[in-house]
């Protein structure tokens, strides 16, 4: 029992290792904010570690805020990351080279989509089991 209590005390007393590469304090270099009573706003924020965020917003027609903005930071290897975005009644729409993109469809899938589009244009319809319902 004494050994368990001693082990618990040692765990509490020994500090966790700290990552020496991370700054302990991040200073705000710029923090500009403007807002008006009609719901329009803009802000620009920058920290000394390279993080930048900027946005312009206005009230939307469906009660939401419409926002256009960008945020940036620098990776430890020196590569700058940037995400531009729009947020409105259609949701959050980010654009960045960092975001994953879907693989292109294989040729056979593209051909199937082309055939389906032709059939729709001709008025051909199918039921839920895949059988044609309007034979001509």
N, C-alpha and C positions, 0 to 999 in steps of 0.2 A: 504494500500500500504506500509506504514512504517513497518507493522508487517511482510510482506513478505520479505522485504529487511533485517530486523533484523534476521529473521529465516535463510536466506541464509548466512548471516555473521556468525551466530552461527555454522552452518554446516561446513563452511570452517575452522573456528578456532578450533573446537573440533577434536582432532586426532582420527583416527580409533584405536580400541583396538589391541594391539600387542600380538601375541602368544609368551609367555615367554619361551616355550620349544625349540623354533627354534633358532639356533645360528645366530647371525647377520653377522658374518664374517666366511668364510670357507677358511682355508689356504691350499695351495697346498703343499703336503709333497714330492711328486716325480713327475717329468715330464720329462721322457726320450723319445727322438724322434730321429729317424735315417731315412734318405731317400737317395736314390742314383739316379743318372741320368737315370738309366734304368727303373725307375718306382717302384722298390722295396722299401718297407718302413716297419717300425715297431714303435710302441709307447707303453709306459706304463705310466699311470697316476694314482695318488693316492691323495686323499684329507684327511684332518684330521678328517672329519666326517664319514670315512669308505667307501667312494665311491672309487672303483677301476675300471679301464678300461685298457685292454691290447689288442693289435691287431698286426697281421703280414699281409702284403699285397704285392701283385705282379700283374703285368699287365696280363690281360686275353686275350685269343685268339680272342675275339670279341670286343675288345676295352674297356671292363669293367675292374674294379679292382677286383681281387680275394682276399677276406679278410677272415681270421680266427681270431676270437677274443672271449673275455669274458668280461662281466662287472658284478660287484658285489656291493651290498650295504647292510646295516643292517637296518632292520625295528626297530621302536621304542621299540617293545617287545623283541628285542635281536636276532630274527631269521635272519639268513643271507640269502639273495636272490642272486642267481647266474644265469646268462643267458650266455650260450655258443652259438656261431653262426658261420655260414659260409655264405658269400655273394659272389655270382659268377654269371655266365651266367644263372643260374637257379633261381636267386633271393635271397632274404634274408631267411635263414633257421635257426631259433632259436631253441634251445633245453633247457628246464628247467622244473623242477617239478612245477614251478609256472604257467606255461601255461595251459590253459584249453585243455582237450582232448575230442574227441567225445565219446558219449555213444556207447557201443557195439551194433551191429545190433541184433534185436530180432531173435529168431530161425526161424520164418516163412520167414523173409527176407533173411536169410542165405540160406534157402532151395530153395527159388526162384532164387537166384544167382547161386546156384549149378545146378539147372535144366537148366537155361539159358546157362551156360558154356557147359553142355552136348549137348544141342541143337546146339550150335555153332560148337562144335567138330564134330557133325554128319552132318554138312552142312545145317542144317535147317535154313531157313530165313523167316522173316515176313515183311509185308509192313507197311506203316506208320499208318494204322488203326488197326494193330495187327493181320491181317489175314496171314496165312501161304501162301507163294508164290511158294514154290518148293515142291509140294506133290509127294511122292514116293510111 
